[in-house]
Structures are given as C-alpha cells and as structure tokens.
C-alpha cells in the first residue's frame, strides 16, 4: 500500500488553480523528474502550470518532452510556488524577484531541508519523485506513460539505478506500479545510466585518471580542474556517475568529487559507503551546503586542504566510535 503525504498540500493543490514549479540549481534527474511528474499531474486536473527550471538540462534527460515547456511563461500572480527536491531557498533556481504568490509549498526528501515553505512535506525517501508519485495517487490523478517516465527518471537516477542504500521496499513497489503505464523502461534506463556523448565519456575518463586515495586508502579524492571541464564541454557534461568514481573503488569509505566550476570556485560532492556510519552532510552543512547522510554537496572557495582535513577527521571520528 502506497502511503499518503501531507493532506494539507493535496487539498491546497486541488482547490487552487495556478502554480509555478521550481527545483534546485543544476537540476539532476530527480529534480527534473519530480517537477515534470507534478506539473503533468496538475495539468490533468486542468490547473495552470508554469516551470522555472535551470536549462540546458543534462543530455540524458533531454528526451522527456515536458522539458520543452520549461521557462515559457511567468504569470503576474500564483496561488503557490512549489519547490521540489530543494533543501534550502538559497539553493533554489528562482527568479531574482519571486513573483507574487499566496503560498509556498515544499516537497523534498533531503534530511537537511530547512522547512522554508508555508506548507512543507519533507520525508527521507529514495527520491522526491517517490513523494510526487504518492501525492498524485492521493489526489486520484490518473497517470500516463509520460508521467511514469518522469517518476522513473527521478527514482532511478537518485538511487544510482537502485544500487544505493536509500532504496526501500516502497521504492520497488512504486516502480512496479509504473509498469501499468509503461511496460518497458529499458530504453530510458540505458539513456539515464549508460549512454554518453564523446565529450562526456572523455570527461569521465579524465576524472577517473586523477583519482587519488588518501588517509590510508579510506578516502577517495577526484579533482576536475577548470581547464579540463572546459576542454570537454563545461559542467553540463559532468555526469552523475563521476561523483561515484571514488565510491566504486574498493576500500574507500568516503569520497569527494571536486569540480572547479570557475577558477578557485569549487562544487564538491561527498559520498559515504554503507555500512560505515559516516554522515557526510555534516561537512556539507558546515560550509553552507546540504543533502543526505550518504550523499551531500557544497560550494567552496578556499584551500582544498581544509576539506581534506575535515574528511580525515570525520572518518577518524566514525572509526573511534
């Protein structure tokens, strides 16, 4: 049985008419999939839906048709701004001036969420797309193949194709129900996890080639410098699996993937491996970022040795417990 989410949010969406859907900066598969699934579901209820989502999106997601509706319109007033898969308002991709609105709604699965909406549903699940699926079921909205693709994209990408420890029985139950609307996700799954452009493949190879192990092999460290990122087409070509290079290396407990987006300015992805009890979101939040216990991120400008030392201390503290 699929559990409901906030009835207050479901009721508000049912009884109001115009919504603007937003997500976090540099949106990933879960942000895009959640936004699209919710938007299409609301449109089935004859609601007016606009999107304000950062583009261009990753190549692997470009086949989701609703992306063509992103950033087309901006109304003078909205019944609600709806933020999906975004833990803080500062991390949202949003207009410089938020449009006038009566309410703000947050639907998110990050444990670091700050509850910045008027109405919030924050629950630790494999993906925000799980929460959106449950909401659509709760509102008795009939899904179709396009919505199923969006939900599948969100869940599949945020679970590393069901490899991560955030996967639960309910995750699989939701995906099983999607097959009522799309009898084969093989093509989409291959697009999401396997297919890369030439530049993306070279970027992945460059990241793998600079992998270092620190702290007696317990920490994986990948640093993609600005020149390399530009050589292979910019940060849009940094695929999700690059953040998992360290974690896919035997013996690694914690991994950091550092992308120099502009000279001296870094976007850092942190990962930790089960069954070690290491909460990398502690470091992310220390520097203004956020995320999950085993997957978090931050933006950093400064001496990267500071991050290295913080990771070494984090691992040492977990071993000593």
Helices and strands as residue ranges (DSSP letters): H 7-15, E 18-22, H 29-44, E 48-52, G 59-61, G 65-69, E 77-78, E 80-84, G 89-91, E 100-101, E 104-108, E 119-122, H 128-138, H 145-158, H 169-178, H 186-193, H 198-209, E 212-214, E 219-224, H 226-231, G 235-237, G 240-244, E 254-262, E 265-272, H 281-286, E 290-291, E 295-300, H 305-320
